[in-house]
Amino acid sequence: MTDVVTVLRFEEPARFDPDRLEGLCRDIGETQAEYDVAVGLERIMIARQDMAAIGATLARLRRVGERSVYAIYDIEDMSV
């Protein structure tokens, strides 16, 4: 019998309203927008006390963010 290893890839397109995020960044600045999103996620966690859900959300944001950074580097022909 042969051992078979299956590699699972995360395929999760980002689903958000880019116009709303862009407006938020324009209105209050990118740094404040990032802070407000983080605070919002934290409030959802405190309200629901669902550590697994917030952990999964943060992990997904990290994966999507990393892919975004690499995509920008590819566009600008830069190396990481």
C-alpha positions in Angstrom: 0.0 0.0 0.0 1.3 3.4 -0.9 1.0 6.5 1.3 -0.8 9.4 -0.3 -0.5 12.9 0.9 -3.1 15.4 -0.1 -2.2 19.1 0.1 -5.2 21.4 0.7 -4.9 25.0 -0.6 -6.9 27.9 0.8 -8.9 29.4 -1.9 -10.9 32.3 -0.4 -11.5 35.4 -2.4 -11.8 38.5 -0.4 -15.4 39.7 -0.2 -15.8 43.2 0.8 -17.0 46.5 -0.6 -13.8 48.2 -1.8 -15.6 51.5 -2.3 -16.6 51.6 1.3 -13.1 50.7 2.5 -11.6 53.3 0.2 -14.1 55.9 1.5 -13.2 55.0 5.1 -9.5 55.4 4.4 -10.1 58.6 2.6 -12.3 60.0 5.3 -10.3 59.1 8.4 -6.9 57.9 7.0 -5.5 54.5 6.5 -4.1 54.1 10.0 -7.3 55.1 11.7 -9.3 52.9 9.4 -7.1 49.9 10.3 -7.5 50.6 14.0 -11.3 51.0 13.7 -11.6 47.7 11.8 -9.5 46.0 14.5 -11.6 47.5 17.3 -14.8 46.5 15.5 -13.6 42.9 15.3 -12.6 43.0 19.0 -16.1 44.3 20.0 -17.7 41.5 18.0 -15.5 39.0 19.9 -16.3 40.6 23.4 -20.1 40.6 22.5 -20.2 37.1 21.3 -17.3 35.5 23.3 -16.6 33.4 20.3 -12.8 33.0 20.3 -12.9 30.4 17.6 -14.8 32.6 15.2 -12.6 35.7 15.8 -9.5 33.5 15.5 -10.7 32.1 12.2 -11.5 35.7 11.0 -8.1 37.0 11.9 -6.4 34.1 10.3 -8.3 34.7 7.1 -7.5 38.4 7.1 -3.9 37.5 7.5 -3.9 35.1 4.6 -5.8 37.5 2.3 -3.5 40.4 3.4 -0.3 38.3 2.7 -1.6 37.5 -0.8 -2.4 41.2 -1.4 1.1 42.2 -0.4 2.6 39.6 -2.7 0.4 40.8 -5.5 1.5 44.4 -5.1 5.2 43.3 -5.1 4.5 41.3 -8.3 2.9 44.4 -9.9 5.7 46.6 -8.9 8.3 43.9 -9.8 9.8 44.0 -6.3 11.2 41.2 -4.2 10.0 40.4 -0.7 
